[in-house]
Amino acid sequence: MRLFLFIAAALALWLRRRARARRWEVEQLRQRIAGDLHDEIGSNLGSIALLSQMALRQPGDAQCDLAEINRVARETADSMRDLVWFIKPSALAAGDFVAKLRETSATMLVGLEWTFEGTAPADAWSLEFKRQVFLIFKEALHNIRRHAAAGRVEIRLASKMAFWNWTSQMTDAAFP
């Protein structure tokens, strides 16, 4: 009986260590992929943006096309950075998520007067749920920039009980 218990305990310990090692390997792979995505794709898109920006300075018929190439390359690089952020383990922390929303607001609302007040949600959210909230948040900021002639934008995030409340307010806004 003791031998059986010893073998069962040893097997359980071995399985636990094996699972932990596997999780560590997956995490290392995740980090490598995030780094590779950032380095390779970011570098290439940065080069495209730089080359098209240099070509924009040259007079000619290609100005409109080059401007579009430049815009797409910059948007792609920004989106890639956002995706890589979600792969990183820091994306799991609620405070880091609020910081990412604040950083995105700063990028997308440049040239506008804006404020951002936010607290982390009380409950832990899944990475997929955060991704969906982030995409909705970016779309809302995009719509504010594109469709409203807002003079000032106020963003408030508040965690209350099991809910997270998000309020956006625009002053001096006019929708065409």
C-alpha positions in Angstrom: 0.0 0.0 0.0 2.8 2.4 0.9 4.6 1.6 -2.4 1.4 2.4 -4.3 1.0 5.8 -2.5 4.6 6.6 -3.1 4.3 5.8 -6.8 1.1 7.8 -7.1 2.6 10.8 -5.3 5.8 10.6 -7.5 3.6 10.4 -10.6 1.5 13.4 -9.5 4.6 15.4 -8.8 6.1 14.5 -12.2 2.9 15.5 -14.0 2.7 18.8 -12.2 6.3 19.6 -13.0 5.8 18.6 -16.6 2.7 20.8 -16.9 4.6 23.8 -15.4 7.5 23.2 -17.8 5.1 23.1 -20.7 3.4 26.4 -19.6 6.9 28.0 -19.4 7.8 26.8 -22.9 4.5 28.2 -24.3 5.2 31.5 -22.5 8.7 31.6 -24.0 7.3 30.9 -27.4 4.7 33.6 -26.9 7.5 36.1 -26.0 9.5 35.1 -29.1 6.6 35.5 -31.4 5.7 38.9 -30.0 9.3 40.0 -30.4 9.6 38.7 -33.9 6.3 40.3 -35.0 7.5 43.6 -33.5 11.0 43.5 -35.0 10.3 42.2 -38.5 6.9 43.6 -39.4 7.5 46.8 -37.5 10.8 47.4 -39.2 9.4 46.7 -42.7 6.4 48.9 -42.2 8.6 51.6 -40.8 10.8 51.4 -43.9 7.7 51.7 -46.1 6.5 54.7 -44.2 9.9 56.4 -44.3 10.4 55.7 -48.1 6.9 56.9 -49.0 7.4 60.0 -46.8 10.6 60.8 -48.6 8.9 60.3 -52.0 6.1 62.7 -50.9 8.7 65.5 -50.9 9.3 64.9 -54.6 6.9 66.7 -56.9 4.9 64.6 -59.4 1.8 62.6 -60.1 2.4 59.9 -57.5 1.8 62.2 -54.6 -1.7 61.0 -53.9 -0.7 57.3 -54.1 2.3 57.8 -51.9 0.2 59.6 -49.3 -2.1 56.6 -49.2 0.8 54.2 -48.9 2.2 56.2 -46.1 -1.2 56.3 -44.3 -1.7 52.6 -44.6 1.8 51.7 -43.5 1.5 53.9 -40.4 -2.0 52.4 -39.5 -0.7 48.9 -40.0 2.3 49.5 -37.8 0.0 51.0 -35.1 -2.3 48.0 -35.3 0.6 45.6 -35.2 1.9 47.3 -32.0 -1.6 46.9 -30.4 -1.8 43.2 -31.3 1.7 42.5 -30.0 0.7 44.3 -26.7 -2.1 41.8 -26.3 0.4 38.9 -26.7 2.6 40.2 -23.9 1.9 39.0 -20.3 1.6 42.5 -19.1 -1.7 42.8 -21.0 -3.2 40.6 -18.4 -2.9 43.3 -15.6 -6.0 45.5 -15.3 -3.9 48.6 -14.6 -1.8 48.0 -17.8 -5.1 47.8 -19.8 -6.2 51.2 -18.5 -2.8 52.6 -19.3 -3.1 51.2 -22.9 -6.5 52.8 -23.3 -5.0 56.1 -22.1 -2.0 55.8 -24.5 -4.4 55.0 -27.4 -6.4 58.1 -26.5 -3.3 60.2 -26.6 -2.4 58.9 -30.0 -5.9 59.1 -31.6 -6.9 62.4 -30.1 -3.7 64.3 -30.9 -4.5 67.9 -31.6 -7.7 67.9 -29.5 -8.1 68.9 -25.9 -8.9 65.8 -24.0 -9.0 64.3 -20.5 -8.9 60.6 -19.4 -9.9 59.4 -16.0 -9.9 55.7 -15.4 -9.6 53.0 -12.8 -9.0 49.4 -13.5 -12.0 47.0 -13.5 -12.6 45.2 -10.2 -12.9 41.8 -11.8 -10.3 40.1 -13.9 -11.2 40.1 -17.6 -10.2 37.5 -20.1 -7.7 38.5 -22.7 -10.3 38.1 -25.4 -12.8 40.3 -23.6 -10.1 43.0 -23.2 -9.3 42.7 -26.9 -13.0 43.3 -27.8 -13.3 46.3 -25.4 -10.1 47.7 -26.9 -11.3 47.4 -30.5 -14.7 49.1 -29.5 -12.8 51.8 -27.7 -10.6 52.5 -30.7 -13.6 52.6 -33.0 -15.3 55.1 -30.7 -12.2 57.3 -30.8 -12.0 57.0 -34.5 -15.7 58.0 -34.9 -15.1 61.0 -32.6 -12.2 62.1 -34.8 -13.9 61.4 -38.1 -17.5 62.4 -37.6 -17.6 64.9 -34.8 -16.0 68.3 -34.8 -15.3 68.0 -31.1 -13.4 70.8 -29.4 -12.9 68.8 -26.2 -13.2 65.1 -25.3 -13.6 63.7 -21.8 -13.3 60.0 -21.2 -14.2 58.5 -17.8 -13.8 54.8 -16.9 -15.1 53.7 -13.5 -15.3 50.3 -11.9 -18.6 49.9 -9.9 -19.4 46.5 -8.4 -19.3 44.0 -11.3 -19.6 46.6 -14.0 -17.1 48.9 -15.7 -18.7 52.2 -16.8 -17.3 54.0 -19.8 -18.4 57.6 -20.6 -17.3 59.8 -23.5 -18.3 63.4 -23.6 -17.6 65.9 -26.4 -18.0 69.6 -26.1 -18.3 71.9 -29.0 -19.1 68.9 -31.2 -21.0 69.1 -34.4 -21.9 66.0 -36.5 -22.1 66.7 -40.2 
